[in-house]
Amino acid sequence: MPAPLNRFKASLASNTPSLGFWLGFGTGYAAEIAAHAGFDWLLIDGEHSPNDLGSINEQLSALSGHDVSPIV
């Protein structure tokens, strides 16, 4: 079974510009709002924000149904 296409890595390899946003809010609500904003990728910051494993999981769950590449 082939691995799914990683759109973020594909855009880096093709040198096409992409627009992203740094999530440091620690909540799935903010992640879902950002997912609706049309960004290509969203980075969940686990070092410089109040995120822990539970909030990172919540944000990844919130992003799972959207056409955005999550990065942790």
Secondary structure as GFF3:
##gff-version 3
##sequence-region A 1 72
A	DSSP	alpha_helix	7	13	.	.	.	ID=ss1
A	DSSP	beta_strand	20	23	.	.	.	ID=ss2
A	DSSP	alpha_helix	28	35	.	.	.	ID=ss3
A	DSSP	beta_strand	41	44	.	.	.	ID=ss4
A	DSSP	alpha_helix	53	63	.	.	.	ID=ss5
A	DSSP	beta_strand	69	71	.	.	.	ID=ss6
###
